[in-house]
Amino acid sequence: MDVASLMTEDKTKRKEIYFIVPIMFIYTFLMYGKIDNNTGTLIIALMSTLTYFLAIYLFYGIAYMAYSKHTYLLWGSGVAAFVVGYLMTGLSEIWTLLMSWSMILFAGAIIGRLTLTGKSYQKIYLIGLLAVSVFSLGLFSPIWHDLLITATQKSTEMINEVRQSLQAMGYSADAIRESTDSTIKMFHALIRLIPALMILSVVVQFSLGFIIFIYRINKNNLQTQKLAPFIHWKIPFGVTPLLMVAILLRIFGSATYALVADNVIAFLAFFYAITGLALMEFYLEKFNFSKFMRVLFYVMFFFTQLIGLFVAALIGFIDSFADWRKSQPLNLAKE
């Protein structure tokens, strides 16, 4: 590559770095700006969607800034964005502001700096995931109690409305009881898993930002190691003891421990399901299924819904120690 090309590439990198900074402030305004009561539902939905994707971009962008060694600009901008958020919210939301920004800044900085050290992508991802999980607990745990109570009340109201609607349509008492019982069980399960679902929503954002970051530096040949293909993604066997402890707590623990165990199991099941899907894709590729057959398979899998996810998670769990692909233990990348 000649000198002119290097200068052009370096200029492009600098532009991207300085583009990340204003995104920090836009994200802060969208997250913590006061919404007028007259703001339409559609506008609020669009703002929420934009905020969600901006968080993904910031996980990537802050990691890229850390990787590019723009340390002072990164932390200076992060602190400035936090101060702007504080000026908008005051002390009323200081804890939420602190946890949310710390989560993005520290997780992004961790994966950016650790990538410079040459550690495997698996280790980098797991360390970043731990940071995100810890800060998510700090962010969401203060509101879980009230949220669970509110969700229970809302679900009761919805079930009563469903019962009244079925009665108005002339359904028998047995049919109404059967329908509402299944609805109550579904709501009860979802409400119990609210903590895990909230943390997983952030984990998905972090994971997408991480993949974008790795893809970006690999595309520019900034790293020698490459992101492993999806068919080789795998949960390390070392996670199994945590799952076993959660299952034992679920069986023998008190109501509080059982609730914690349910959420830990749901959290881990998400990753085991991804491993199961990777294994399925591995065999679809191994046996040379056509694109049409693959699409048909995933469409059918989609309609299985929770049953399909349970099967995928079970397959992923078994593969964590059976190693059907006979590959070395990988999560997101090969060593």
QUINORBEL-V567083 format. One record per helix or strand of 2 or more residues. SS is the DSSP state (A for helix, B for strand). FROM is the first residue (numbers start at 0). LEN is the number of residues. If there is no record, write none. Layout:
SS:FROM:LEN ; SS:FROM:LEN
//
This chain:
A:2:30 ; A:40:27 ; A:70:46 ; A:120:48 ; A:172:20 ; A:193:26 ; A:229:3 ; A:236:16 ; A:254:32 ; A:290:14 ; A:305:17
//
